[in-house]
């Protein structure tokens, strides 16, 4: 999560959004975790698991790339170092493509 928060901070001014989705946990528990870990990004509480079901989440963490039109453009499963040069280059490329349109 820390590298995802850093990635969000780097690209949010260019329209890049990260939404963390917490599945079937209590709001108070999630709020305490978000505050403790200083997760400065939007968090969706998926109380009944409908969002996870809709996207076919089978493991944690799953990461989905969705463009501004709401179209699914990619998915990764498992932990990632989102602030690595390779991943930052990917996001930089995707944001630039989106800005051209």
N, C-alpha and C positions, 0 to 999 in steps of 0.2 A: 504493500500500500504506500509506503513512503515514496517510492520512485514514481508511482502513478500520480500522487499529489504534486510532486515536483514537475512532472510532465504537464499536468493541468495548469499549474501556475505559469509555466513557460509559454503555453500556447492559447490560453483562454482569451486573450485580447484579440486573437485572430479568428474567433468563432469556434474554437475547439472546446468541447464540453466533455467532462467525465462525470458520469453518474454512477455512484456506488449503489448497489442494490443489496439490501439485507433481506434474507429470506426467512420468514416465520420466526422472528425473534421479537421480544417485547421492546416497545419504544424506549423505555427508561434505560434498559441495558445497552441498546444501540447508542443512545444519546451520550451515556457515560463513556463508551468506547471512543466515539467520535471526538469528544472533548479531550479525553486522555491522550489520544494519539495525534491530536491536532490535525484532523482530516478536513482541511478547508476546501471541501467540494460538496456538491449536492448529494444527498443520500435519500434513496427511495426505500420505504418500508414495504416489502412485499408480504403483507400479513398472512395471506392465504396461499401463497406460492403460485398464483396465476401468471405472474410475469415470468417466473422461472419455467413454468410449464410451457408457456407460449414460445419461449426462445429455446426450449429443449435443453435446459441446463442439466447436466448429468454429474458434474464435478465442480469443485470450488478451488481456485477461482476460475471462472470463465470470463473472457473479455470479448466484447462484440464491437465492431466498427460499423457505424451507421452514418450515412451522409446526411446532409441538411434536408434532403427530400424524404428522409425516413427509410431509405433503401439500405438493406443489409449488404455490406461490402467485404466483411471478413470476420473471422473468429479465431481466437487462440485459447487453448486450454492450459491451465497451470500457471504457476508463478512466472513472472517475467521481470527483467530489469528494464523498466520502461524509460529510464533516463539514459540508457546506453546510446552510444552514437548511432548504431544501426536503427534502433527503434525511434529515436528522435528524427533521424533522416526520413524514415517512413512517414511519420506524422507530418513533418515539414512538407513532404511531397504531396500527401493527401490534402492538406490544408491549401497548398498552392493550387492544386487542381480545382478544388472547390471555389477558390477565389476567382479563377478564370471564367467560371460559368456565370 
